[in-house]
Every structure is written in C-alpha cells, then in structure tokens.
Amino acid sequence: MTDVFEEVEEEIRSERLKRLARQWLPIVGGLLAVALVAALAWWGWQSWQTGKAHDASVAYQRGMEALQSGDNAGAETAFAEAAEKGNGAYKSLALQQRAGLALASNRTEDAVALFDEAARASGDPVLADPARFKAALLVMDTGTLEQITERLEPLIEEGRPMRPFAQEALALARIQHGQAAEARELLTLLTLGQDVPEPVRQRAQAAIGLIDSETAAGLAAIVAAQQVVPPAPVLQVPPTAEGAPAEAPAQ
C-alpha cells in the first residue's frame, strides 16, 4: 500500500514539474535570449567605438604631420576628419587644432566657435577647460564684461586646471572695464596661491603695483603679456591600445 502512495505522489510531483517547465521555460529562454542579444550589442558597440578611435587617431597623426610640414590645408582636412570620426578626447584635440589654424588665418570668430565646440566635445576639464579659456581670451577685446565673466567664472572654481590663468584673465578684464578694486582682490589671491605658476604670480604683483600707484599706462602691456603667454598649445598625443590618448596634453 505504501508503494502505491509513493507512486501517486511521484506522479503528482512529475505533473507539477511539467506544468512549471511549460510555464517558466519560455520566460527563462526569453531572458537568456535578451541577455545574449544585449551582450552581442555591447560587444559590437565597443568594437565600433574602438574602430572609430583608431581612425580618428590616424587622421589626427596625419594632421600633425601636415602641420609640422607647413601644409595648413592638409592639416585642416585631416583634423576635420579626426573631429568627425572621433569622440571625446580626439574630437576635442582636433577641434582645438582647427581653431589654431583659423586663428592663424585671422578668422577669430571661427576660432572662438571651434574652441567652444572643442570644450563641449569632452567632459574632461583637462581637455575642455583650456579650450574654454582660449575662447575667452579671444573675446577679451570685443566682448562685454558680462560675456567675459560668464566664460571665465566656471574656470576659476576650486580644482579646475585653468584656475590661475582664468583668475588672471578675469582680473585684467575688470581692469579694462574700470573695476580696479575688484580686479585687485583677484590679483591678490594669485600672489598668495600655492599652485600659481610663477609668471602669473609676477604679472599679478606688477598689476597690483600699477593699480596702487594709479598708473594705468602699464596695464595694457600686462594684458598683452597675459594673452601671449597662455598654457602650452595642444600637442600630439600618441594613441593607446584602446585608441584613446595616452595622457592629456600639457596645457
């Protein structure tokens, strides 16, 4: 009699397992299929991104070689290709190089637009902030104080890579627009800062001296010096195995 009960229970369990299998196997199979498709899509996207980065690095290298040989037209074509194919670092670098070429051709408005685009192309402040700073310098003589301040104030936040340069530029813009007292406050911070480059510190001290002596004649020379001694230009950055720059360019 016990054997009969056990056989019945076994059949009941078997039927339950069959019902569960019929109910859940399609769901589990669907989930596995979705996971497989997602994994393949991710792999494909990664491969596509790596390919794009490689193509951008090749075009960027070609642009650097053309630039070094004096072929500005060839450099422009190559950098435009790198900006189109690349994203992030290479796009930002290529756009900044194009901005430099535009500036060399006295196309200041085009240069400002290209620097602005380069800043938007990268989320890394090490790449984006120098582009923003250079664009701000180009509008120093033509923009209003509000426009210049809007461009420079984000760059003077704590920890930003262009902070001392942006503080100096904003101080000089305020001097140009008759706000000597406000400018002096910024310049004083530069003379006291620990991470301020020595040339910037010296120019700040000189500007403070001129403000205190109410000698405006020498301020133009300091403004000019600040504009011709920006951070180092964007240099060639060799690609890594992943197709991205090995390190951020020195600015």
C-alpha positions in Angstrom: 0.0 0.0 0.0 2.9 2.3 0.8 4.3 1.7 -2.7 1.0 2.8 -4.2 1.0 6.1 -2.3 4.6 6.8 -3.2 3.9 6.1 -6.8 0.9 8.5 -6.8 3.0 11.2 -5.1 5.7 10.7 -7.6 3.2 11.2 -10.5 1.9 14.3 -8.8 5.3 15.8 -8.5 6.1 14.9 -12.1 3.0 16.7 -13.3 3.8 19.8 -11.2 7.3 19.9 -12.7 5.9 19.6 -16.2 3.5 22.4 -15.5 6.3 24.6 -14.1 8.5 23.8 -17.0 5.8 24.7 -19.5 5.1 27.9 -17.6 8.7 29.1 -16.9 10.9 27.7 -19.7 9.7 30.2 -22.3 10.3 33.0 -19.9 13.7 31.8 -18.9 14.6 31.2 -22.6 13.4 34.7 -23.5 15.5 36.3 -20.8 18.6 34.3 -21.9 18.0 35.4 -25.5 17.7 39.0 -24.4 20.9 38.8 -22.4 22.7 37.2 -25.3 21.5 40.0 -27.7 22.5 42.7 -25.2 26.0 41.1 -24.8 26.4 40.9 -28.5 25.2 44.5 -29.0 27.6 45.7 -26.3 30.5 43.9 -27.9 29.6 45.3 -31.3 29.3 48.9 -29.9 32.7 48.5 -28.2 34.3 47.3 -31.4 32.7 50.1 -33.3 33.9 52.7 -30.8 37.4 51.2 -30.8 37.5 51.3 -34.6 36.3 55.0 -34.6 39.0 55.9 -32.1 41.6 54.2 -34.2 40.5 56.0 -37.4 40.5 59.3 -35.5 44.0 58.8 -34.2 45.3 58.0 -37.6 43.7 61.2 -39.1 45.0 63.3 -36.1 48.5 62.0 -36.6 48.3 62.8 -40.3 47.1 66.3 -39.4 50.1 66.8 -37.0 52.5 65.7 -39.7 50.9 68.1 -42.2 51.1 70.9 -39.7 54.7 70.3 -39.0 55.5 70.4 -42.7 53.7 73.7 -43.2 50.7 72.2 -45.1 47.9 74.0 -43.3 45.3 73.0 -45.9 46.2 69.3 -45.5 46.2 69.7 -41.7 42.8 71.3 -41.8 41.4 68.4 -43.8 43.0 65.8 -41.5 41.9 67.5 -38.3 38.3 67.8 -39.7 38.3 64.1 -40.4 39.6 63.3 -36.9 36.9 65.5 -35.4 34.2 63.8 -37.4 35.3 60.3 -36.7 36.5 60.7 -33.1 34.7 61.5 -29.9 35.7 62.8 -26.6 39.5 63.3 -26.4 40.4 63.1 -30.1 37.5 65.2 -31.2 38.4 67.9 -28.7 42.0 67.9 -29.7 41.3 68.0 -33.4 38.8 70.9 -33.0 41.4 72.9 -31.0 43.9 72.3 -33.7 41.4 73.6 -36.2 40.8 76.6 -34.0 44.5 77.3 -34.1 44.5 77.2 -37.8 41.5 79.5 -38.0 43.3 82.0 -35.7 46.4 81.8 -37.9 44.2 82.9 -40.8 42.8 85.8 -38.8 39.4 84.1 -38.6 38.8 84.9 -35.0 35.1 84.3 -34.9 35.6 80.8 -36.4 38.3 80.1 -33.9 36.1 81.0 -31.0 33.3 78.8 -32.3 35.7 75.9 -32.8 37.2 76.3 -29.3 33.6 76.3 -27.9 32.8 73.2 -29.8 36.0 71.6 -28.6 35.0 72.3 -25.0 31.7 70.7 -25.5 33.2 67.6 -27.1 34.9 66.4 -23.9 33.7 66.0 -20.4 37.2 66.1 -19.1 38.1 69.5 -17.7 41.8 68.9 -18.5 40.8 69.0 -22.2 37.7 71.2 -22.1 38.9 74.0 -19.9 41.9 75.0 -22.0 39.5 75.3 -25.0 37.1 77.5 -22.9 40.0 79.6 -21.7 41.4 80.2 -25.2 37.9 81.2 -26.4 37.6 83.6 -23.6 40.9 85.2 -24.4 39.8 85.8 -28.0 36.7 87.8 -26.9 38.6 89.9 -24.3 38.8 92.9 -26.6 35.4 92.7 -28.2 33.1 91.2 -25.6 31.3 92.9 -22.7 32.5 92.3 -19.2 29.4 90.2 -18.6 30.2 88.0 -21.6 33.8 87.5 -20.5 32.8 86.9 -16.9 30.3 84.2 -18.0 33.1 82.4 -19.8 35.7 82.7 -17.1 33.9 82.3 -13.8 33.3 78.5 -14.2 37.1 78.1 -14.8 38.1 79.7 -11.5 36.3 77.1 -9.4 38.5 75.2 -6.9 40.3 72.3 -8.6 39.8 73.4 -12.2 43.0 73.0 -14.2 43.0 76.6 -15.7 42.1 78.3 -12.4 45.1 80.7 -12.0 45.0 81.6 -15.7 41.3 82.3 -15.6 41.6 84.3 -12.4 44.3 86.5 -14.1 42.2 86.9 -17.2 39.1 87.9 -15.3 41.1 90.4 -13.2 42.5 92.0 -16.3 39.1 92.1 -17.9 37.8 94.0 -14.8 40.7 96.4 -15.1 39.9 97.1 -18.7 36.3 97.8 -17.7 37.2 100.1 -14.9 36.8 97.8 -11.9 40.2 98.1 -10.4 39.2 97.3 -6.8 37.5 94.0 -7.8 40.5 93.2 -10.0 42.9 93.8 -7.1 41.1 91.2 -5.0 41.6 88.5 -7.6 45.2 89.5 -8.2 45.9 89.3 -4.5 44.7 85.8 -4.4 47.1 84.9 -7.2 50.0 86.3 -5.3 49.2 84.2 -2.3 48.2 80.9 -4.1 50.5 77.9 -3.7 49.8 76.4 -7.1 50.0 79.6 -9.1 52.7 79.5 -11.9 55.5 81.9 -11.2 55.0 84.0 -14.4 51.3 84.5 -13.4 52.3 85.5 -9.9 54.8 88.0 -11.1 52.3 89.6 -13.5 49.7 89.8 -10.7 52.2 91.6 -8.4 53.1 94.0 -11.2 49.4 94.7 -11.9 48.7 95.3 -8.2 51.6 97.8 -8.1 50.1 99.7 -11.1 46.7 99.7 -9.5 48.0 101.0 -6.2 50.0 103.7 -7.9 47.1 104.6 -10.1 49.3 104.1 -13.2 47.1 102.9 -15.9 49.6 103.2 -18.8 51.4 99.9 -17.9 48.3 97.8 -17.7 48.0 97.3 -21.4 51.4 95.7 -21.5 50.4 93.2 -18.8 47.2 92.4 -20.6 49.2 91.8 -23.8 51.6 89.6 -21.9 48.8 87.5 -20.4 47.4 86.9 -23.8 50.7 85.8 -25.4 51.7 83.5 -22.5 48.8 81.1 -22.4 49.2 77.4 -21.5 51.2 75.4 -23.9 49.4 74.6 -27.2 47.8 71.2 -27.8 50.5 68.8 -28.6 50.5 65.4 -30.4 49.2 62.7 -28.1 50.0 59.1 -29.2 47.1 56.6 -29.0 46.9 53.8 -26.5 46.0 50.3 -27.4 42.3 51.2 -26.7 42.5 54.1 -29.2 42.3 57.0 -26.8 45.1 59.4 -26.0 47.7 58.0 -23.6 47.5 61.1 -21.5 46.1 64.6 -21.6 48.1 67.2 -23.5 50.1 69.6 -21.5 48.3 72.9 -21.3 
